[in-house]
Amino acid sequence: MRPSPAQASAQDAKDASPYPPDVEVVRQIPITQSKDLGSALDWLMSGAGKSGGLAELLDGMMARIVAAGVPAHRSTLHMGTLHPQLVGLGAVWARDRGVCDELRVDAHVRETEAYQKSPLKAAIDEGKAVRIRPQTDEARERFPMMKALAAENFTDYIAVPLHDRDELFNVVTISTRTPGGFSEEHVAAFKAVLPAFALNLQIAALTRIAGNVMAAYLGERSGARVLSGEIHRGSGETIDAIVWFSDMRGFTALSDRLSGPDMVRLLNAYFERLVEAVHANGGEVLKFMGDGMLAIFPVTDARPAADAAKAALTAAHSALAAVDAMNGGDGDALAIETEWRPIGTGIALHHGSVFYGNTGARDRLDFTVTGPTVNLAARVEPLTKETGRRLLVTEAVAKLLDEPVEELRAFPLRGVTEPVAVFAAK
């Protein structure tokens, strides 16, 4: 299949990236060129540095120390974070390119040879400041990245750790092409602003960590709302949404056969496929319940109910295909000796109003969706076993879809007054 123009453009940008595959550019800003900026220390102590992202923070400091006479041509920032897939975030300030890139760094980067032979390893793992002259034979032999810096005529490289916690790290580097490298006055001027820079960075780090943790445990939208202050029991709103409820088949029997670690490995692989399908189609996973999963596809002005229903159905088809692939060769990578295949899943989709917000006890809350719509979706999902159909939708969803669905019959559901018409999606 030929890629779309947007996909081709994205691939071209990825191929042209100056960074390794484990590093992703998430945003880019032009660097500040003005020389009338005031001192870096005053700017950092004013608190202005923490109002933007990491790119703005690094650029703000570097623009001011360069304006003050420090001949820097490149600087990088490396910030550890708590995230399921990332080892950290960062930024690269490149004076010759005129931009500052903000980066996401995959957790696998620390396993690469490039990292193991990088001067950053000493700064990050051992908390040691490093100063290297890229043009020397010793530096190029010991640190492969110095070959690239030497080829670009860099003469001096300094990495300074800023972290005060063993489990995380913050490191900033600075490099120059100036013949002879930095003078001691230049180094002193750079290090003089680092305590204030580290303070701003720590605030940014704590904010990012809180956001990452909230997103990992509550989802992007729900996490953002909790961080914005929606933490009171009963706070929230009524929204329109397509509700997804799914359940793994044979979970109890699998739990009896598989060891605890193997069962967790299988569940992780299973949920990963479902979650990727939901997220790829604009949905949000709200909760895992044993082997069950609750998700929503909100209806908004930008995405009417018909579009949300189509997105939910597309996600369901993708999830089922991924589970099928897992039952095939994709599942071999799990290396579970006890037979577990095939696994199955049942998915139910329903449309209606839900309460989206905080429910629970005074000191233990859950940010989720509740209401009759959620309850009905949960009641329909077990019918996938009874009917032998893996994907069921209610009439409320069926009437929103363009593609044909097969009407089964109206089923009586526990806690629901009238029988509910249920349809099987192809």
Stockholm file with secondary structure:
# STOCKHOLM 1.0

chainA/1-426         MRPSPAQASAQDAKDASPYPPDVEVVRQIPITQSKDLGSALDWLMSGAGKSGGLAELLDGMMARIVAAGVPAHRSTLHMGTLHPQLVGLGAVWARDRGVCDELRVDAHVRETEAYQKSPLKAAIDEGKAVRIRPQTDEARERFPMMKALAAENFTDYIAVPLHDRDELFNVVTISTRTPGGFSEEHVAAFKAVLPAFALNLQIAALTRIAGNVMAAYLGERSGARVLSGEIHRGSGETIDAIVWFSDMRGFTALSDRLSGPDMVRLLNAYFERLVEAVHANGGEVLKFMGDGMLAIFPVTDARPAADAAKAALTAAHSALAAVDAMNGGDGDALAIETEWRPIGTGIALHHGSVFYGNTGARDRLDFTVTGPTVNLAARVEPLTKETGRRLLVTEAVAKLLDEPVEELRAFPLRGVTEPVAVFAAK
#=GR chainA/1-426 SS CCCCHHHHHHHHHHHTCSSCTTEEEEEEEECCCCSCCCCHHHHHHTTGGGGSCHHHHHHHHHHHHHHTTCCCCEEEEEEECCCSSEEEEEEEEETTTTEEEEEEEEGGGGGSHHHHTSHHHHHHHSCCCEEECTTSHHHHHHCTHHHHHHHTTCCEEEEEECCCCSSSCEEEEEEECSTTCCCHHHHHHHHHTHHHHHHHHHHHHHHHHHHHHHHHHHCHHHHHHHHTTCCSTTCEEEEEEEEEEEEETTHHHHHHHSCHHHHHHHHHHHHHHHHHHHHHTTCEEEEEETTEEEEEEECCSSSCHHHHHHHHHHHHHHHHHHHHHHHTGGGGGGCCCSCCCCCCEEEEEEEEEEEEEEEEETTEEEEEEESHHHHHHHHHTTHHHHHCCSEEEEHHHHTTCSSCEEEEEEECCTTCSSCEEEEEEC
#=GC SS_cons         CCCCHHHHHHHHHHHTCSSCTTEEEEEEEECCCCSCCCCHHHHHHTTGGGGSCHHHHHHHHHHHHHHTTCCCCEEEEEEECCCSSEEEEEEEEETTTTEEEEEEEEGGGGGSHHHHTSHHHHHHHSCCCEEECTTSHHHHHHCTHHHHHHHTTCCEEEEEECCCCSSSCEEEEEEECSTTCCCHHHHHHHHHTHHHHHHHHHHHHHHHHHHHHHHHHHCHHHHHHHHTTCCSTTCEEEEEEEEEEEEETTHHHHHHHSCHHHHHHHHHHHHHHHHHHHHHTTCEEEEEETTEEEEEEECCSSSCHHHHHHHHHHHHHHHHHHHHHHHTGGGGGGCCCSCCCCCCEEEEEEEEEEEEEEEEETTEEEEEEESHHHHHHHHHTTHHHHHCCSEEEEHHHHTTCSSCEEEEEEECCTTCSSCEEEEEEC
//
